[in-house]
C-alpha cells in the first residue's frame, strides 16, 4: 500500500512541469487565452489536491 502512495506522489512532480510548459507555449501563441489557461490550471491543481493526487 505504501508503494501506491509513493506512485501518487510522483505524479505531480512529472505533471506540473509539462502543464506549465504547454501553458507557456499556448500563452506565447495565443496571449488572449491567458485567463482561461490560468483558470484551467488552477482547477486541475485544486481537483488533484482534493483527491489527494498531489
VEXTORDREN-897927 format. One record per atom (N, C-alpha, C, O): residue number from 1; x, y, z. Coordinates in steps of 0.05 Angstrom, whole numbers. Example, Ala and Ser with C-alpha at 12.3 -4.5 7.8 and 13.67 -1.06 7.14 Angstrom:
2
R pos      u      v      w
R   1    264   -114    156
R   1    246    -90    156
R   1    264    -66    156
R   1    285    -66    169
R   2    257    -45    142
R   2    273    -21    143
R   2    258      1    157
R   2    268     23    161
//
This chain:
54
R pos      u      v      w
R   1     17    -24      0
R   1      0      0      0
R   1     17     25      0
R   1     10     45    -12
R   2     40     24     13
R   2     58     48     14
R   2     69     54    -14
R   2     73     77    -21
R   3     72     33    -31
R   3     82     38    -58
R   3     62     54    -74
R   3     70     72    -89
R   4     36     48    -71
R   4     16     63    -86
R   4     16     93    -78
R   4     13    110    -95
R   5     20     99    -52
R   5     22    126    -43
R   5     46    140    -56
R   5     45    163    -64
R   6     68    125    -58
R   6     93    136    -70
R   6     88    143    -99
R   6     97    164   -109
R   7     74    125   -114
R   7     69    130   -142
R   7     51    154   -146
R   7     54    169   -164
R   8     31    157   -128
R   8     13    180   -130
R   8     29    206   -125
R   8     23    227   -138
R   9     48    205   -106
R   9     64    229   -101
R   9     82    236   -124
R   9     89    259   -128
R  10     90    217   -140
R  10    108    221   -163
R  10     93    232   -187
R  10    106    243   -205
R  11     67    231   -187
R  11     52    241   -210
R  11     54    271   -212
R  11     58    282   -234
R  12     52    285   -190
R  12     52    314   -190
R  12     79    326   -200
R  12     79    344   -217
R  13    102    317   -190
R  13    127    328   -200
R  13    131    324   -230
R  13    145    341   -242
R  14    120    304   -241
R  14    123    299   -270
R  14    102    315   -286
R  14    108    324   -308
R  15     79    318   -274
R  15     56    330   -289
R  15     58    361   -289
R  15     51    373   -309
R  16     66    372   -267
R  16     66    401   -264
R  16     84    415   -285
R  16     75    435   -297
R  17    109    406   -289
R  17    125    420   -309
R  17    114    417   -337
R  17    117    435   -354
R  18    102    395   -343
R  18     90    391   -370
R  18     67    410   -374
R  18     65    422   -395
R  19     50    412   -354
R  19     27    431   -356
R  19     37    459   -359
R  19     27    474   -375
R  20     58    466   -344
R  20     69    493   -345
R  20     81    499   -372
R  20     78    521   -383
R  21     95    480   -384
R  21    107    483   -410
R  21     86    487   -431
R  21     88    505   -448
R  22     66    470   -431
R  22     44    473   -451
R  22     30    499   -448
R  22     24    513   -468
R  23     24    507   -423
R  23     10    532   -418
R  23     27    556   -428
R  23     17    575   -440
R  24     53    555   -423
R  24     71    576   -432
R  24     72    579   -462
R  24     71    601   -472
R  25     73    556   -476
R  25     73    557   -505
R  25     46    568   -515
R  25     46    584   -534
R  26     24    559   -503
R  26     -2    569   -512
R  26     -5    599   -507
R  26    -16    614   -524
R  27      6    609   -485
R  27      5    637   -479
R  27     22    653   -499
R  27     14    675   -507
R  28     44    643   -507
R  28     61    656   -527
R  28     47    658   -554
R  28     48    678   -568
R  29     33    636   -561
R  29     19    635   -587
R  29     -7    651   -586
R  29    -14    665   -605
R  30    -22    647   -565
R  30    -49    659   -562
R  30    -50    675   -536
R  30    -62    665   -517
R  31    -39    699   -534
R  31    -39    714   -509
R  31    -67    720   -498
R  31    -70    725   -474
R  32    -87    721   -516
R  32   -114    728   -507
R  32   -127    705   -490
R  32   -148    710   -477
R  33   -116    682   -490
R  33   -127    660   -474
R  33   -114    656   -447
R  33   -118    636   -434
R  34    -98    676   -438
R  34    -83    674   -413
R  34   -101    667   -390
R  34    -95    649   -374
R  35   -123    682   -387
R  35   -141    677   -363
R  35   -153    649   -364
R  35   -157    637   -343
R  36   -159    639   -387
R  36   -171    612   -389
R  36   -150    591   -382
R  36   -157    572   -368
R  37   -126    594   -391
R  37   -105    575   -384
R  37    -99    575   -355
R  37    -96    554   -343
R  38    -97    599   -342
R  38    -93    600   -314
R  38   -116    588   -298
R  38   -111    573   -279
R  39   -140    593   -307
R  39   -164    582   -293
R  39   -164    551   -295
R  39   -169    538   -275
R  40   -158    541   -318
R  40   -158    512   -322
R  40   -136    499   -305
R  40   -141    479   -292
R  41   -113    511   -304
R  41    -91    501   -288
R  41    -98    501   -258
R  41    -94    481   -245
R  42   -110    522   -249
R  42   -118    523   -221
R  42   -139    503   -214
R  42   -139    491   -193
R  43   -158    499   -232
R  43   -179    479   -228
R  43   -167    451   -227
R  43   -174    435   -209
R  44   -148    445   -245
R  44   -136    418   -245
R  44   -120    414   -219
R  44   -122    392   -207
R  45   -104    433   -211
R  45    -89    431   -186
R  45   -107    428   -162
R  45   -101    413   -144
R  46   -129    443   -162
R  46   -148    441   -140
R  46   -161    414   -138
R  46   -164    403   -116
R  47   -169    403   -161
R  47   -181    376   -161
R  47   -161    355   -152
R  47   -167    337   -137
R  48   -136    358   -162
R  48   -115    339   -153
R  48   -111    341   -123
R  48   -106    321   -110
R  49   -112    365   -112
R  49   -108    368    -83
R  49   -131    356    -67
R  49   -126    343    -47
R  50   -155    360    -77
R  50   -179    349    -63
R  50   -178    318    -64
R  50   -184    305    -44
R  51   -171    307    -87
R  51   -170    278    -90
R  51   -144    267    -78
R  51   -139    242    -79
R  52   -127    284    -67
R  52   -101    276    -55
R  52    -83    262    -75
R  52    -69    243    -68
R  53    -84    271   -100
R  53    -65    260   -120
R  53    -39    274   -117
R  53    -18    262   -123
R  54    -39    298   -107
R  54    -14    314   -104
R  54      2    303    -81
R  54     23    313    -75
//
